[in-house]
Amino acid sequence: MKRVLTCLFLISIFGCQKKADLNQSAITEPLPEPDFTISVEKNHNKFSSAIPYQIKVPNGSVVEAYTKEATGGQLNINSTLDDFKKVDMDKVHTLTGPIYIEGAEVGDVLAVELLDLEPGDWGWTGMGPEFGFLAGETEAAGFKTYELDIENNRIHFSENISIPMKPFPGVMGVAPNTEEMLTTIPPRANGGNMDDPNLVKGVTVYFPVFVKGALFSIGDTHAVQGLGEVVGTAVECDMRIRFRLRVIKDKKIAEPEYESKDYYATTGFGTTIDEAAKKATRYMVAHISKTYDISWEEAYMLCSLIGDLKIAEVVDLPHMLVTMHIPKSVFEKDKKY
């Protein structure tokens, strides 16, 4: 009996210890408090080096930014299809910013670490015959609004369909080296309307810097979107975003790249899927070759074995965006792919 009690005692001790260890491992790092806050009133809807910055922040700052849904307030939860048809497209993609980052120079890289993304309480999705991947094939139009179920992290598309939210900013970018007021519709080398649903909390996005101070802007925020965004809209919503801005001097990239703890990704824009995919592949070959000190030929072969090409968006003409992802684990000797 004494032996049985001893065994039970030991099981109790080690069982509790194991539970405590599990609880400890589940504890996440607290969100850093923002050094600066930029409101939705600090906005614009073009990309240009001529747009004056709204705030100036030191390198390494944590910024809290508030964004509006894509139309900049032209729609609300009570809007109808008729309201959607009347949206002034010249006012879309209301972006919060620009933000001037001290120390950012031409040729540097701006790292934007996405720390937290909190959608607002409502969103919308719309479609029409003149926009979307199947434009010209149908005369159909549609429009839906949603009360976002923040408590359960769901969007109730219909009575029988609910979708987990995966919030991300559809547009992130730095100013291009031009004073021309460029539309925000297509993605470019400065980032912009990438509409990549992989750009979620925990991801760090890298942008080449084209002007002093970088002049970073963010907006077109989505509660959820599939790869491709085939009708041209996601669940468009307001959002509160917290991110850290860092200037990197010893990294050179031609177009945006990004990474999570599990993978690294390159992006390529082009007027065709083929062009965009080839650019994303070239950039990944260069990244692997330089980062892991292997030949171009081996890096290219490796892309064929572990690289995943993904279509990020196909509707923001004249450009489309393709990415390539590779798992980091394959480069760690003590882990298996």
Summary of the structure (lengths in Angstrom):
residues: 337
radius of gyration: 22.5
end to end distance: 49.1
largest distance: 86.1
contacts: 1102
relative contact order: 0.16
helix: 20%
strand: 36%
